[in-house]
Amino acid sequence: MDMYDTGHLYDRLQVLEREEMPLGRRERLSFMERPLLAWYSSRARSLPWRDDPEPYRVWISEIMLQQTRVEAVKPYFERFMEAFPTVSHLAQAEDDYLMKMWEGLGYYNRARNLKAAARMIMSEYGGCLPASFDELIRLPGIGSYTAGAIASIAYGIPLPAVDGNVLRVISRVLGDREDIKKASVKAGIEAELKDVMPRDEASHYNQGLIEIGALVCIPGGEPRCSQCPLASICLTRKNGWWKEIPYKSPDKARKIEERTVFIIEYQDKVAIRKRPPKGLLASLYELPNIEGKASGEAVPQVLGLDREQVESVEQLPEAKHVFSHVEWHMTGYRVVLSKEENPLSCFMVSREDLEQTYALPNAFNAYTKLIG
Ligand code: ADE
């Protein structure tokens, strides 16, 4: 018997396949349970939200983990829990402070949805996340993955939690070449996992699949099949298909926008402004910027300033930021003013306030790091 007790399973698979009784998808998936749970109990990483899977903590961690790797999430998670220790604190969060606590994680609508959901949890559920998939999925920002993750990890409800990691693992195990971007493919895998998953080990089963996707059956590289508890069950491993599976249809080309970004300084202050309440990076603060690529000579005029109001203009390096549907290709200028002005509807803040109070999205990182 090998380490994960897969030897006899492998024998059975071999017999079935040799006898030309190809395994059905359901049977292949049902072989996963034992090796997966054995592997998870010995290999799972100790993580702050895992070691204390209280519903609020599971929820916040899952939302953060949708956009960022585990190691990067850890410090954000701890800081967020200190700032907003309960659903009630989050429901009452001041918006700018909430954004500041989310600064750097990106996808700021997720933070806004967290607060909206926290308010609903206060008004409809007395501050406790509902222990029901159907009620969880009605909350803002919670889709089938997050509802399944909270239901299973925090409440032990036997429902799947299928994210990109799990889609990769399952499509590989099954040798399934369907497009994992299709909602119907995800819904199909959710239904199949719901059918085969254990009734009393939902948390470890789901987290085991997620963990294999993160550590073993990794995205964007050769899977570490020698470490995988599902290797003997996996059709992709058997046939060497890992470069082809999972199949993902190509993304639509992103729109490219040229922008010119300004670091406008006067003494120890820098100009920022608040973005509009709708659209990209809604209600966040930003360095002033305009559409298009301005030349150095045009800078005073673009800012609506006379030459004598501008002490110096310095060209800064170009930079690029990729959003999901748009790319910003940026040029920048450092503009030192000779007296305090508020061009482009900005206001001036001290460097200290900029650091401590105002959330500036990562899109501006190439320039914010140049603010002295
Ligand atoms: N990624 C998404 N959810 C996760 C979890 N619960 N543990 C580790 N990585 C994850």
Residues whose N, C-alpha, C, O or C-beta is under 5 A from the ligand:
A	BS01	ADE	L65 I210
